[in-house]
Amino acid sequence: MARACFFGREAELSQLEGLWEKRVPSLVTCRGRRRIGKSTLIEEFARRSGARFIKLEGLRPKEGMSDADERDFFASKLSSLTGCERTTPADWYSAFVRLNREIGKGRTVVLLDEVSWMAHYSLTFPEVLKNAWDDLFKKHGELVFVVCGSVSTWIRDNVVKNRAYVGRRSLDLVIGELPLSACVQFWGRKATRIDLREIIDVLSVTGGVPRYLEEMNPSLSAEENIRRMCFLPKSPLREDFDDMFEDVITRQPRFSAQVLRAFVDGPKSATEVAASLKIVKGGDVTNAIADLVEAGFLAEAGRINPETGKELRERRYRLRDNYSRFYLKYVEPYKRVIDDGSFAYSSLEEFEGYDAVLGLAFENLIVNNYRDLIPFLHLNGAIVTSAGPYVRREAKGARGRVGCQVDLLVQVRRAIYVIEVKRKREIGRDIIEQVDRKVRAIRRPDGVSVKAALVYDGHLSPVAAADGYFDAIVPVSKLLGLDREGK
């Protein structure tokens, strides 16, 4: 039976299903942030393929545990799935020999889930697994062997970039958030008859993370859903940040969390992060940013200077993860109040600036899903060289220039798209003047055009819509697949 809440992922499933067309087995790496649905995807792939599914998961490491505990749990899970012997293997190669005996003939999908936990106490685990693949697993005709985990840096460093695996991997799946149109399906048939703002506000807090959306009750308002998920003692999104951070960041998790907090109020470079933390810029900051990018928390905030057309001297990064952004801004500062139960019957609208925070979260949601905008910008076939928020500070002096802040700047070879993202009940004609000031502030290179676009949630003034200023006007309903334009 299919999972009731399995939506989207058709592109990933197509890639996986194509592996059966080969005449040799496939070794696959699958990585992405926690709660993103990696193991669910592999299970769904096995179900649709009619394949035998063997899922073996590592134990979360704790003080006092050892490699023997991991091997013992491996044997226990394998025994429960196949009926094989239960004794603890003497080493990991012996464990893989036992697994190999149980694979048998016919289509089989083996999933080593949370593999970094499984390998936590063994320095030789990656090399032993490689040898087991060469000696044992690759001799099976119809086998897809998946190495999966939330600690993306471990898979990257120990498998993807490990030269011992060169020529052995068939596919590297990096699982991102669900597209907006797939997220809407969590509301079921109710999606067509509730206010779009209800959907948008929940997505602005959860992003396209399937596990968070499963916690949402489509019969409740957005405010009530957010209150129940984030602002009650032991509520799932009150608890998940600390747990997730320990699981997905392997190098200096507390320092990495400190670095992540530096991005809450806007994009920064490594130099700016170091300055905000009052430390000397060095490898620790650079490594932490790299790990946060790999784990899906951060993303580049554009890589091309729109005024020169050249790559930025120092990359800037933004807090990509909507949940982390909301948690750090609005949940973490109130943890004690939440744990005291003070929000049990409170309205979130009592928060100062709550609506503004959701507006910024909506901007981030659209930036994360900028690829869905490409058809509406008439850019099909164009190569996007840079996409992200753009900020240019005001320069003082005789040759000074005005500051400029663009919600989303998309660059292609011959054009720059200044995209305004607006979440407001009533959007008047003044939106044109606001965007035009930004357009005129950008000194574009010769031969490059500047286009203006508006992505919005709310009621757009007919005068603004008919003015002809914008090259594209995209109601968010189109991105959600619930086009209600004109209603």
C-alpha positions as CSV (number, residue, x, y, z in Angstrom):
1,M,0.0,0.0,0.0
2,A,1.3,3.5,-0.9
3,R,2.0,5.9,1.9
4,A,-0.9,8.3,2.5
5,C,1.4,11.3,2.6
6,F,3.9,10.5,-0.2
7,F,3.8,13.4,-2.7
8,G,6.1,14.6,-5.4
9,R,9.6,13.1,-5.9
10,E,8.7,11.9,-9.4
11,A,12.0,13.1,-10.8
12,E,13.9,11.2,-8.1
13,L,11.8,8.1,-8.6
14,S,12.4,8.2,-12.3
15,Q,16.2,8.3,-11.7
16,L,16.0,5.4,-9.4
17,E,13.7,3.3,-11.6
18,G,16.1,3.8,-14.5
19,L,18.7,1.8,-12.6
20,W,16.8,-1.4,-13.3
21,E,17.5,-1.0,-17.0
22,K,21.1,-1.7,-16.3
23,R,22.5,-5.2,-16.4
24,V,24.6,-4.7,-13.3
25,P,23.8,-3.7,-9.7
26,S,23.9,-0.1,-8.6
27,L,25.5,1.6,-5.7
28,V,23.6,4.8,-4.7
29,T,24.3,7.6,-2.2
30,C,21.3,9.5,-0.9
31,R,21.7,12.5,1.3
32,G,19.8,15.5,2.6
33,R,18.6,17.3,5.7
34,R,16.8,15.3,8.4
35,R,13.0,15.0,8.0
36,I,13.3,15.5,4.2
37,G,12.0,12.0,3.4
38,K,15.1,10.2,2.1
39,S,14.3,6.7,3.5
40,T,10.6,7.1,2.6
41,L,11.7,7.8,-1.0
42,I,13.8,4.6,-1.1
43,E,11.0,2.6,0.4
44,E,8.5,4.0,-2.1
45,F,10.9,3.2,-4.9
46,A,11.2,-0.4,-3.7
47,R,7.4,-0.7,-3.4
48,R,6.8,0.6,-6.9
49,S,9.4,-1.7,-8.3
50,G,8.0,-4.8,-6.6
51,A,11.4,-5.3,-5.1
52,R,12.4,-7.0,-1.9
53,F,13.3,-4.2,0.6
54,I,15.9,-4.7,3.3
55,K,16.4,-1.6,5.5
56,L,19.2,-1.6,8.1
57,E,19.6,1.5,10.3
58,G,22.4,2.7,12.5
59,L,21.9,3.5,16.2
60,R,22.2,7.1,17.2
61,P,25.6,7.3,19.0
62,K,25.5,7.9,22.8
63,E,28.0,8.0,25.5
64,G,29.1,4.5,26.5
65,M,28.2,2.9,23.2
66,S,30.8,1.1,21.0
67,D,31.2,-0.3,17.5
68,A,30.0,-3.7,18.9
69,D,26.6,-2.1,19.8
70,E,26.2,-0.9,16.2
71,R,27.1,-4.4,14.8
72,D,24.8,-6.1,17.3
73,F,21.9,-3.8,16.2
74,F,22.7,-4.5,12.6
75,A,22.5,-8.2,13.2
76,S,19.3,-7.9,15.1
77,K,17.6,-5.9,12.4
78,L,18.8,-8.2,9.7
79,S,17.6,-11.2,11.6
80,S,14.1,-9.7,12.2
81,L,13.8,-9.0,8.4
82,T,15.2,-12.3,7.1
83,G,15.2,-14.9,9.8
84,C,19.0,-15.3,9.7
85,E,21.2,-15.9,12.7
86,R,21.2,-13.3,15.4
87,T,24.8,-13.4,16.8
88,T,26.9,-10.2,16.8
89,P,29.3,-10.2,13.8
90,A,33.0,-10.1,14.8
91,D,33.6,-7.1,12.4
92,W,31.8,-5.2,9.7
93,Y,33.1,-7.4,6.8
94,S,31.5,-10.3,8.6
95,A,28.3,-8.3,8.9
96,F,28.2,-7.6,5.2
97,V,28.9,-11.3,4.4
98,R,25.8,-12.2,6.4
99,L,23.8,-9.5,4.6
100,N,25.0,-10.8,1.2
101,R,23.8,-14.3,2.0
102,E,20.2,-12.9,2.5
103,I,20.0,-10.9,-0.7
104,G,19.1,-13.8,-2.9
105,K,17.8,-13.5,-6.5
106,G,15.4,-11.1,-8.0
107,R,15.0,-7.4,-7.6
108,T,16.3,-6.3,-4.2
109,V,16.7,-2.8,-2.6
110,V,19.1,-2.6,0.4
111,L,19.1,0.6,2.4
112,L,21.8,1.4,4.9
113,D,20.1,4.2,6.7
114,E,21.8,6.8,8.9
115,V,25.1,5.2,7.8
116,S,27.2,7.8,9.7
117,W,25.7,6.4,12.9
118,M,26.4,2.9,11.8
119,A,30.0,3.9,11.1
120,H,30.5,6.2,14.0
121,Y,32.9,4.0,16.0
122,S,34.8,2.4,13.0
123,L,37.5,4.4,11.2
124,T,37.7,1.7,8.6
125,F,33.9,1.4,7.8
126,P,34.0,3.2,4.4
127,E,36.9,1.0,3.1
128,V,35.3,-2.2,4.5
129,L,32.0,-1.3,2.7
130,K,33.9,-0.7,-0.5
131,N,35.6,-4.1,-0.3
132,A,32.2,-5.7,0.5
133,W,30.8,-4.1,-2.6
134,D,33.6,-5.3,-4.8
135,D,33.8,-8.8,-3.3
136,L,30.1,-9.5,-2.6
137,F,27.3,-7.1,-3.5
138,K,28.2,-6.3,-7.1
139,K,27.9,-9.9,-8.1
140,H,24.1,-9.7,-7.7
141,G,22.2,-9.1,-11.0
142,E,19.2,-7.0,-9.7
143,L,20.4,-5.1,-6.7
144,V,20.1,-1.4,-5.8
145,F,22.3,-0.8,-2.7
146,V,21.6,2.6,-1.1
147,V,23.9,4.4,1.4
148,C,21.8,7.0,3.0
149,G,21.9,9.5,5.9
150,S,21.2,13.0,7.3
151,V,24.9,13.7,8.0
152,S,25.5,14.7,4.4
153,T,29.1,15.7,5.2
154,W,29.9,12.1,6.2
155,I,28.6,10.7,3.0
156,R,30.3,13.4,1.0
157,D,33.7,13.0,2.6
158,N,33.7,9.2,3.0
159,V,31.9,8.0,-0.1
160,V,31.2,10.7,-2.7
161,K,34.7,12.2,-2.6
162,N,36.5,9.0,-1.5
163,R,38.7,8.0,-4.3
164,A,38.3,4.3,-3.3
165,Y,34.7,4.6,-4.7
166,V,35.7,6.1,-8.0
167,G,33.8,4.3,-10.8
168,R,31.6,2.4,-8.4
169,R,28.7,4.8,-7.6
170,S,25.8,4.8,-10.1
171,L,23.8,7.7,-8.6
172,D,24.2,10.5,-6.0
173,L,20.8,11.7,-4.9
174,V,20.7,15.0,-3.0
175,I,17.2,15.3,-1.7
176,G,15.8,18.8,-1.3
177,E,12.5,20.2,-0.1
178,L,9.3,19.4,-1.9
179,P,8.2,21.8,-4.6
180,L,5.4,24.1,-3.6
181,S,2.8,22.4,-5.8
182,A,3.6,19.1,-4.1
183,C,3.4,20.7,-0.6
184,V,-0.2,21.8,-1.3
185,Q,-1.3,18.1,-1.5
186,F,-0.9,17.9,2.3
187,W,-4.1,19.9,2.6
188,G,-5.9,17.4,0.4
189,R,-9.2,18.5,-1.0
190,K,-9.4,21.3,1.5
191,A,-6.6,23.2,-0.4
192,T,-9.1,24.5,-3.0
193,R,-11.5,26.0,-0.5
194,I,-9.3,27.7,2.1
195,D,-7.6,31.1,2.0
196,L,-4.2,30.9,0.3
197,R,-2.7,32.8,3.2
198,E,-3.4,29.8,5.4
199,I,-1.2,27.6,3.2
200,I,1.5,30.1,2.6
201,D,2.0,30.9,6.3
202,V,2.4,27.2,7.2
203,L,4.8,26.7,4.4
204,S,6.7,29.8,5.4
205,V,7.4,28.2,8.8
206,T,7.9,24.5,7.7
207,G,9.4,25.0,4.2
208,G,8.8,22.0,1.9
209,V,9.9,19.5,4.6
210,P,7.5,16.5,4.4
211,R,7.8,15.4,8.0
212,Y,6.8,18.9,9.3
213,L,3.9,19.1,6.9
214,E,2.7,15.7,8.1
215,E,2.3,17.3,11.6
216,M,-0.1,19.9,10.1
217,N,-3.8,19.5,10.6
218,P,-5.5,20.9,7.4
219,S,-8.8,21.5,9.3
220,L,-7.1,24.1,11.6
221,S,-6.0,27.6,10.8
222,A,-2.4,28.4,10.0
223,E,-2.0,30.3,13.3
224,E,-3.3,27.3,15.3
225,N,-1.2,24.8,13.4
226,I,1.9,27.0,14.0
227,R,1.1,27.4,17.7
228,R,0.6,23.6,18.1
229,M,3.7,22.7,16.2
230,C,6.1,25.3,17.6
231,F,4.8,26.9,20.8
232,L,3.6,24.2,23.1
233,P,5.9,22.2,25.5
234,K,7.5,19.2,23.7
235,S,5.8,20.2,20.4
236,P,7.6,18.7,17.4
237,L,9.1,22.0,16.0
238,R,10.0,23.3,19.4
239,E,12.2,20.2,20.0
240,D,13.5,19.3,16.5
241,F,16.2,22.0,16.0
242,D,18.5,20.9,18.8
243,D,18.0,17.2,17.9
244,M,18.5,17.8,14.2
245,F,21.6,19.9,14.7
246,E,23.4,17.2,16.7
247,D,22.5,14.7,14.0
248,V,23.4,16.5,10.9
249,I,26.5,18.5,11.8
250,T,29.5,16.4,12.5
251,R,32.2,19.0,13.0
252,Q,31.8,21.3,16.1
253,P,27.9,21.2,16.2
254,R,27.7,24.0,18.8
255,F,30.0,26.3,16.9
256,S,28.1,25.6,13.7
257,A,24.9,26.5,15.4
258,Q,26.5,29.8,16.5
259,V,27.6,30.4,12.9
260,L,24.1,29.7,11.7
261,R,22.6,32.3,14.1
262,A,24.8,34.9,12.5
263,F,22.6,34.6,9.3
264,V,19.2,35.1,10.9
265,D,19.1,38.8,10.0
266,G,20.4,38.5,6.4
267,P,23.1,37.2,4.1
268,K,26.7,37.4,5.2
269,S,30.2,36.5,4.0
270,A,32.6,34.4,6.0
271,T,34.5,37.6,6.9
272,E,31.3,39.2,8.1
273,V,30.3,36.2,10.2
274,A,33.7,36.2,11.9
275,A,33.3,39.9,12.7
276,S,29.8,39.4,14.1
277,L,31.2,36.6,16.3
278,K,34.2,38.7,17.3
279,I,36.6,36.0,16.2
280,V,39.4,35.9,13.6
281,K,38.3,34.5,10.2
282,G,39.8,31.1,9.7
283,G,39.2,27.5,8.8
284,D,36.6,27.0,11.6
285,V,34.2,29.6,10.2
286,T,34.8,28.4,6.6
287,N,34.3,24.7,7.5
288,A,31.2,25.5,9.5
289,I,29.7,27.4,6.5
290,A,30.6,24.5,4.2
291,D,29.0,22.0,6.5
292,L,25.8,24.1,6.8
293,V,25.6,24.4,3.1
294,E,26.0,20.7,2.6
295,A,23.4,20.0,5.3
296,G,20.9,22.3,3.6
297,F,20.8,25.1,6.2
298,L,22.6,27.7,4.1
299,A,22.8,28.6,0.4
300,E,24.7,31.0,-1.7
301,A,23.1,34.4,-1.9
302,G,24.0,35.0,-5.6
303,R,27.5,34.6,-7.0
304,I,27.6,37.3,-9.7
305,N,27.8,41.1,-9.2
306,P,25.0,42.4,-11.4
307,E,26.8,45.7,-11.9
308,T,30.0,44.1,-13.3
309,G,28.9,40.7,-14.5
310,K,31.8,39.2,-12.7
311,E,31.9,36.7,-9.8
312,L,31.9,38.2,-6.3
313,R,35.3,38.3,-4.7
314,E,33.9,36.7,-1.5
315,R,30.7,34.6,-1.6
316,R,27.8,35.6,0.6
317,Y,25.4,33.1,2.1
318,R,21.9,33.2,3.3
319,L,19.9,31.1,5.8
320,R,18.0,28.9,3.5
321,D,16.1,26.6,5.8
322,N,12.7,28.2,6.6
323,Y,12.1,26.2,9.8
324,S,15.5,27.1,11.2
325,R,15.0,30.7,10.3
326,F,11.6,30.8,12.1
327,Y,12.9,28.8,15.1
328,L,15.9,31.0,15.7
329,K,13.9,34.2,15.2
330,Y,10.7,33.4,17.1
331,V,10.9,30.1,19.0
332,E,14.3,29.9,20.6
333,P,14.0,33.3,22.4
334,Y,10.8,32.1,24.0
335,K,11.8,28.6,25.0
336,R,11.3,29.1,28.7
337,V,8.0,30.8,28.2
338,I,6.9,28.0,25.9
339,D,8.0,25.3,28.3
340,D,6.0,27.0,31.1
341,G,2.9,26.5,29.0
342,S,2.2,30.2,28.6
343,F,1.2,29.8,24.9
344,A,-1.4,27.1,25.6
345,Y,-4.3,29.5,24.9
346,S,-2.4,32.6,23.5
347,S,-2.8,34.1,20.1
348,L,0.4,34.4,18.1
349,E,-0.8,37.8,16.8
350,E,0.2,39.2,20.2
351,F,3.9,38.8,19.1
352,E,5.4,42.1,18.1
353,G,6.3,42.0,14.5
354,Y,4.8,38.5,13.9
355,D,3.3,39.5,10.6
356,A,6.6,41.0,9.4
357,V,8.5,37.8,10.3
358,L,6.1,35.8,8.2
359,G,6.5,38.2,5.4
360,L,10.3,37.7,5.4
361,A,9.8,33.9,5.7
362,F,7.5,34.1,2.6
363,E,10.3,35.9,0.7
364,N,12.7,33.1,1.7
365,L,10.2,30.5,0.5
366,I,10.0,32.1,-2.9
367,V,13.8,32.5,-3.2
368,N,14.2,28.8,-2.4
369,N,11.7,27.9,-5.2
370,Y,13.0,30.4,-7.8
371,R,13.3,27.7,-10.4
372,D,9.5,27.4,-10.4
373,L,9.4,31.0,-11.5
374,I,11.4,30.4,-14.7
375,P,8.4,29.6,-17.0
376,F,6.6,32.8,-15.8
377,L,9.7,34.9,-16.5
378,H,9.8,33.5,-20.0
379,L,13.3,32.1,-19.3
380,N,12.8,28.5,-20.5
381,G,16.1,27.4,-22.0
382,A,18.1,30.2,-20.5
383,I,21.0,29.4,-18.2
384,V,20.6,31.1,-14.8
385,T,24.1,32.3,-13.7
386,S,23.1,33.7,-10.3
387,A,20.0,33.8,-8.2
388,G,19.4,35.1,-4.7
389,P,18.7,38.2,-2.6
390,Y,20.8,41.3,-3.5
391,V,21.9,44.0,-1.1
392,R,24.1,46.9,-1.9
393,R,24.9,49.3,0.9
394,E,24.7,53.0,0.5
395,A,28.0,54.7,-0.3
396,K,28.6,58.2,1.1
397,G,30.8,60.9,-0.3
398,A,30.8,63.0,-3.5
399,R,30.6,59.8,-5.7
400,G,28.3,58.0,-3.4
401,R,25.4,55.9,-4.5
402,V,22.0,54.9,-3.1
403,G,21.5,51.7,-1.3
404,C,19.6,48.9,-3.0
405,Q,17.9,45.8,-1.6
406,V,16.2,43.3,-3.9
407,D,14.2,40.3,-2.6
408,L,15.3,38.1,-5.5
409,L,17.7,38.9,-8.3
410,V,17.9,36.4,-11.1
411,Q,20.7,36.8,-13.7
412,V,21.0,35.3,-17.1
413,R,23.5,36.1,-19.9
414,R,21.8,39.2,-21.3
415,A,19.3,40.2,-18.6
416,I,18.8,40.9,-14.9
417,Y,15.5,40.2,-13.3
418,V,14.6,42.3,-10.3
419,I,11.9,40.4,-8.5
420,E,9.8,41.9,-5.7
421,V,8.2,39.4,-3.3
422,K,5.2,40.8,-1.4
423,R,2.9,39.3,1.2
424,K,0.3,42.0,1.9
425,R,-3.5,42.0,2.0
426,E,-3.7,45.1,-0.2
427,I,-1.0,45.9,-2.8
428,G,-1.4,49.3,-4.3
429,R,0.1,51.2,-7.2
430,D,2.9,52.4,-5.0
431,I,4.6,49.0,-5.6
432,I,5.6,50.2,-9.0
433,E,7.5,53.2,-7.6
434,Q,9.2,50.9,-4.9
435,V,10.4,48.5,-7.5
436,D,11.4,51.2,-10.0
437,R,13.7,52.8,-7.5
438,K,15.5,49.5,-7.1
439,V,15.7,49.0,-10.9
440,R,17.2,52.5,-11.4
441,A,19.7,52.0,-8.6
442,I,21.4,49.0,-10.4
443,R,24.1,50.1,-12.8
444,R,24.0,47.3,-15.3
445,P,26.8,46.4,-17.7
446,D,26.5,47.4,-21.4
447,G,24.3,45.0,-23.4
448,V,22.4,43.8,-20.3
449,S,18.6,44.5,-19.9
450,V,16.8,44.9,-16.6
451,K,13.4,43.3,-16.2
452,A,11.0,43.7,-13.3
453,A,8.7,41.1,-11.9
454,L,6.3,40.8,-9.0
455,V,5.4,37.6,-7.0
456,Y,2.7,38.3,-4.5
457,D,0.1,37.0,-2.1
458,G,-2.8,39.4,-1.5
459,H,-5.0,41.6,-3.6
460,L,-3.2,43.5,-6.3
461,S,-4.6,46.8,-7.3
462,P,-6.1,46.6,-10.8
463,V,-4.3,49.9,-11.6
464,A,-1.0,48.3,-10.8
465,A,-1.8,45.2,-12.7
466,A,-2.8,47.1,-15.8
467,D,0.0,49.7,-15.7
468,G,2.3,47.6,-17.9
469,Y,5.4,48.3,-15.8
470,F,6.1,44.7,-14.7
471,D,7.5,42.2,-17.3
472,A,5.8,39.4,-15.2
473,I,3.2,39.4,-12.5
474,V,3.0,36.0,-10.7
475,P,0.3,35.4,-8.0
476,V,1.6,32.8,-5.6
477,S,-1.4,30.7,-6.4
478,K,0.3,29.8,-9.7
479,L,3.4,28.5,-8.0
480,L,1.1,26.4,-5.7
481,G,-0.8,25.0,-8.6
482,L,-4.0,26.6,-7.3
483,D,-4.4,29.4,-9.8
484,R,-7.1,31.8,-8.4
485,E,-6.1,34.9,-10.3
486,G,-9.0,37.3,-10.6
487,K,-10.9,35.8,-7.7
